[in-house]
């Protein structure tokens, strides 16, 4: 099978992302997740009737309902909203135990082997769904714990699955009431877990009546940021490649200083580093007062005659 190698100077286009949104029950997570572009709701919690917005909905009672979903089944949608990811994991765990009793205990809890199987199955299923080029929004309840007398909020998920959720998420935001407003903070804090690849500042969530495209807009902005960053990185690599060729053909002091002038205002610090090392290797030194490279002055060796009594 032929393989595709992405060259280091090629743009890597991000087509879809995974957003995790968690908070206390009743704060509006599902309603605002449904303001994403053309969503379908995978309703594990059976709470669609409580949402302020409606969307196509797949009520889920068992894992078999979604285990064999194909790309064609979801062609009509741009976003998959999973409500809640904690309940999804519980349904998946029951399915795994039913297939292999060794993965569960008599109490219905997973064994250590079962937790490993759960993480692997969840990761594989999420990878398959993401390969369908859909944006995915994972909704989760918040769970409080105490550490060193401090209250910490994390997403409520079984076992170490919460770590896997964090790994696969491009954005993870905590939604809470603050000063009478619903606020989503994607930044990690001492109080809550977050992930913020796009540098989004804490958002005051608009009322659903005026913000019915709210989550769709945030996803679009994030994709734009990630792709612009990739394009910028690619441009910097292209500049670097051309500059290295220039360095290979530069050996005179005047030519070195000409390059200093050319890259004076660049943000590509790697170019400046390469130029400096090249100049040093050529035997030049940088004169801060003149703001350019100069030839290294070699002090002449002075012969000091020896007097007769110093000779033995």
N, C-alpha and C positions, 0 to 999 in steps of 0.2 A: 504494500500500500504506500502510495506517495505521501510524503510529509510536507507540510507547509512551514517554512521557517520565516519568521517575521524579522526583517533586518532591524538593526538598532536605530536606524534613522527613518524608519517608517512609522506613520501615525497609527496608534492602536485606538480604534474607535470603540467607545463604550456605548452599547445600544440599550441596555436595560440595567436597572439597579435593584437592590433589595433594601427596603426601608423597614426598620423596626420601630414601632410606636408603642410605648407602654405607660401605664398610669393607673390611678385608682378607678374602680368600677363607676360608671355613670358620668364620667367627665366628658364623654363624647368622642372617644377614640374611633369607634366604628363609623359614626356619622361623618367625621372628618376624613377618615380613610376613603370613604366612598365619594369624596370630592376629587378623587384621582381620575385620570383619563379612562373612560369606557371600562369600568370595573366589573368583575364578577366576584361575588362573595362566597367563599367556602366557609359555610356557617357551622363550625364545630360546636359553638356555645348555644346554638338555637336562640339567638338574640336579635335576629333581623327585625322583628316587630318593634323593638325599642329604638331603632335608629331613626334619626330625623330625616334621612334621605333613603330612597329605595334604589336598589340595583338588582340585576339578575342574581339569583341566589341558588346555591347548591347546598341544601341541608344535608349534613353528613352524620350518619349513624355508625358506620363501620369503615375500616380502611379500604376494603375492596372497592368502595364507590369511587375512590380517586387513584387507587394504585395503578390502574391501567389506562388512565387518561392519556390521550394522544394529543399531538399538536393540532390536529384537525378539529378535535373537540373544543378547542379554545381559540380558534381562528377569529371569532367575532369580537374578541376582547383584547384590550391593551394592558390591563392591570388585573392581577389576582390579589384579592384581599383575604387573608387567612385570619379568622377570628374564632378562637385565640390560638396562638402557637402552642401555649401550654396544654390546651385540650387536645390539639392535634397529636402531641407527643403521647398523651395518655391513650388515645385511640390506637396509635401505632404500637404502643407497648402491649396492649391487649392482643393485637393481631399477631405480634411476634411470639408471645407466650402461647397462644393458641396453636401456632405452628410448631413450637418447640417448647415443651413443658420445662425443660432444663433452664430456660431463661427466666423463669418466675418462681416465686416462693408460694407456699400454701396460702399466705395472706393476700396474694395477688400482686405483691411488690416484685420488682425486678431483682435478679441476682446480679453479682458483679459482672458476670458474662452477659447478662441481659442488658445492662446499661451500655456496655460496649457495642452490642448488636443494635441497640436503639440509636446511638449516635451515628453508627455507620449507615443504617437504613435511612435516617433523617437526612443525612448529608447527601446520599445518593439520590433520594427523591427530590430534594431541593435543586440539585444540579440538573436533573432531568427537566424540571419545570422551568428553570431559568434558561435552559437551552432552547426553549420555545420562543425566546426573545420577548418575554413579557416582563413588565415591572412587577415586583412582588412587594406587598406591604404585609408585614407580620404584626399582628396586634397582640399585646400581652398585658396581663394584670401586673401591677407592681406589688412587690413583697418587701416588707420592712424587716430589717434585722438590726442587732445592736453590736457594735464593735468599739471597745474602749469607751463605753458610755455614750457613743455617738450613734445616731440613727442613720442607717444606710438603706437606700432603696435600690433594688435590683429587679429584673424581670422574673416573674414567677414561672419556672420551668423545672421539670423533673431532673434530678441528678446534675451531671456536668453538661447537659444539653444546653444550658444557658451560655456556656462558653462557646459552643458551636454556633449558636445564634449570633453571638457577638462577632465571631470570626467571619461569618458569611455576609454580615450586614455592611452596606456602604454607608448608611446613616442609621443611627440609633438615637431616638429622642425620648426624653421623659416629659410627659404632659401633666401639668398640675394647675391648680388655681393659685394665682398670685395677685394680690391687690385687686381682687374682684374680676380678674381676667383669666381666661384660659391661656396658658403659655407653654410652648414647646421649646425645650433646651436640648440641642444636640451635642453640646460640649460636655465632656466628663467633668464632674465636680466631686468634692469630698462627700457629697450627699447622694449623688445619683450617677449611674453609669451612662456614658454617652459615646457617640462616634460621629465625627463631623469631617468628612473628606472634602466638603465644599466650603468650609469656613462660614457656615450660616450662623448669624447672630440669633440669640433667643427671640422667638416669634410670638407676638400677641396674636392669637388666632381670631380672625374675624368671625362675626356671627354667621351662622350657616346660610342666612338669607342673602348675604352679600358676598360670601366666600365660598360659593358652591363649586369653584374650580381651584380651591386653595391648594390641595395636595398635588393636583396635577401640575400646577404652576411651580411648586417647590421641586418636584421631580425633574421637570423640564430645565429649571435653572441649574440643578445639580449636574445633570447630564451635560449641559452646556459648559459648565465650569470644568468638568473632568476632561471633556474633549478638547477644550481650549488649552488646558494644561498640557495634554498629550501633544497637541500641535506645536505649542511653544517649545517643549522639550525636543521635539523633532527638529525644529528650526535651529535650536542651539547646537544640536549634534551636527547638522549640516554645516553650520558656520565653523564649528571646530574642525571638521574634516578639511575644509578649504584652507583654514588657517595653518593647520599642520603642514600642508603642502607648501604654503608660503615660507614657513620656517625652514623647511628643508632646503630652500633656495636662497636663504639669507645668511650671509657670513660677514658682511661689512657693517661697521658701526653706524654709518648713515642710514643704511637699510633697516637696522634694528630700531633706531629711533623713529624712523618713518612709521613702523608698525606700532610703536608706542602711541604715536599721535592718532593712528587709525582706530585703535581699540580703546582710546581714553574713556569714552562714555558708554562702553558696552557693559551689560549686566552679566556677561559670560566670564565669570571669575576664573574658569579653567583656562581660558585663552591667556589671561594675564599671567597665570602661574606658568604656563608653557613657555611664554615669551621670556619671562624672568630666568627660568632654568636654562633656556637656550643661550641667552646673553651671558650668563655666568660661565657656561661651558665654552663659550668663545673667548673668554678672558676679559669680559667687560664687567664693570660694576656700576650700580645705580647711584647717581649723584642727586640727593634730595634737593639741594639748593638749586641746581640747574634743571631738575625734573627730567632727566634723561640719563642714558647710559654713557659712560666715558671709558676710555682705555685705562686699564689698571697701570698705575705708575710703579715701575720697578726701581726701587732704590739701588743706586750703584754700590757695588762692593768696594770699599776703600781699603787699600793695603796699608797696614800700619807697620812701619819698619821696627824691627826689634833692635834694641840696644845690645851691645856685646855681652854684657853680664847676664842677659836673659837667655843666652844660648849656652847649652851645656855640651 
